[in-house]
Amino acid sequence: ADSCAELIDRGAQVRILATSREPLEIDSEQIQQVEPLTTESARDLLVDRMTANDLTPPAPDVLDQLIQAVDALPLGIELVGSRLRTMHAEELLTALASDQSALEPRRRSRRRETSTPGRHRTLRSVISWSYELLDPDEQSLLLRLSRLPAPTTRSTARALAPHGDAELVEELDAKSLLSRDDDGRYRMLQSIRRFCDDRLDADPATAREVDDALVDWALVESPPILTTAGAVFDRQRARELDELSPNLRAALAAAGRLGRRQDRAGIVTGLWMLGIDVDARRWYDEAVAAALDDTDDPALSAVLIAMSFQGQVGDHADQQRQQDLSARLDRIDPTGSSPVRAMFVIGEAVSEMVAARVFELPMTDVRTKLSDAVR
């Protein structure tokens, strides 16, 4: 950057075209962000490389999957085109699903590549070179964000930043390790995410630190509730939780890996509004069941049972599931005094009332049961 600034200052007619990992931040700089190729352009490039090597392009769906595996990056597509000379497309696609080193050139080819910088020879080496240039806190935030499968809001990214350093998010964006959508959300390329996964797999201590940060973030986003009393459904809040749910589920998985059982159960209680949503209900029930197996706190268990039971309505009602929940409640509330017990009775009474109306049966017993539950 200093050299470029000096050249421009000394020569009025000097123009510099530079490709760079991040802006040079010198006067008069104009930045053109280089995005991944469009699917059509990426497809044309890969077909062109295969045709030049007398290779027959695979089926369109396989072609598109190969492109997606390298995030439609030109370098990745060039490497795929080269590797297809020695591997079938389906074989390479399978290899790329778990191992980016599948794009590394053959040993003989590597010996010949003396004119190519090492960091440009494979997609992984490009990412590794860029990662190693980051400050430790920037590396930590990148690894934390890599665990989140869905696009990340600025507030979430900042909340996960080590020491609450909000500027770290902007640094990762400026250094091309995150990309920002039109709606302001941050995305991470799959190739970068896989690189981070490998780093975490190789470093259990760092992986634990990353998981701890995710759980702490989720406890703030979905604060535990200890009672169902006063819980009011808020449609806007439910939408916000639904948008966050893929990343919150990643945090639940992190809590499971860490053995932070009570925290996982607490986060689940804070997500109770999702139990009403038909799309989220099934995975939410599974999360409640897992949390119930983990916690030995009677009050927390009662809340979890109530949260799960609220979703047992309509097409999603599961008789076996209701019996299991009722049995769990019996174990923590043998006297039947818990308000949660009334929820079960009311639910049963409503079902029986519907059946009585349909079949024109007496409703005296149903009304008595419902009245007792309400009292």
Stockholm file with secondary structure:
# STOCKHOLM 1.0

chainA/1-375         ADSCAELIDRGAQVRILATSREPLEIDSEQIQQVEPLTTESARDLLVDRMTANDLTPPAPDVLDQLIQAVDALPLGIELVGSRLRTMHAEELLTALASDQSALEPRRRSRRRETSTPGRHRTLRSVISWSYELLDPDEQSLLLRLSRLPAPTTRSTARALAPHGDAELVEELDAKSLLSRDDDGRYRMLQSIRRFCDDRLDADPATAREVDDALVDWALVESPPILTTAGAVFDRQRARELDELSPNLRAALAAAGRLGRRQDRAGIVTGLWMLGIDVDARRWYDEAVAAALDDTDDPALSAVLIAMSFQGQVGDHADQQRQQDLSARLDRIDPTGSSPVRAMFVIGEAVSEMVAARVFELPMTDVRTKLSDAVR
#=GR chainA/1-375 SS CHHHHHHHHHCTTCCCCCCCSSCCCCTTCCCCCCCCCCHHHHHHHHHHHHHHTTCCCCCHHHHHHHHHHTTTCHHHHHHHHHHTTTSCHHHHHHHHTTCGGGGSCCHHHHHHCTTSCGGGSSHHHHHHHHHHTSCHHHHHHHHHHHTCCSCBCHHHHHHHSGGGCTHHHHHHHHTTSSEECTTSCEECCHHHHHHHHHHHHHCHHHHHHHHHHHHHHHHHHSCCCSCCTTCCCCHHHHHHHHHHHHHHHHHHHHHHHHTCHHHHHHHHHHTGGGGGSTTTHHHHHHHHHHHHHHCCCHHHHHHHHHHHHTTCCGGGCCHHHHHHHHHHHHHHCTTSCSHHHHHHHHHHHHHHHHHHHHHTCCCHHHHHHHHHHHC
#=GC SS_cons         CHHHHHHHHHCTTCCCCCCCSSCCCCTTCCCCCCCCCCHHHHHHHHHHHHHHTTCCCCCHHHHHHHHHHTTTCHHHHHHHHHHTTTSCHHHHHHHHTTCGGGGSCCHHHHHHCTTSCGGGSSHHHHHHHHHHTSCHHHHHHHHHHHTCCSCBCHHHHHHHSGGGCTHHHHHHHHTTSSEECTTSCEECCHHHHHHHHHHHHHCHHHHHHHHHHHHHHHHHHSCCCSCCTTCCCCHHHHHHHHHHHHHHHHHHHHHHHHTCHHHHHHHHHHTGGGGGSTTTHHHHHHHHHHHHHHCCCHHHHHHHHHHHHTTCCGGGCCHHHHHHHHHHHHHHCTTSCSHHHHHHHHHHHHHHHHHHHHHTCCCHHHHHHHHHHHC
//
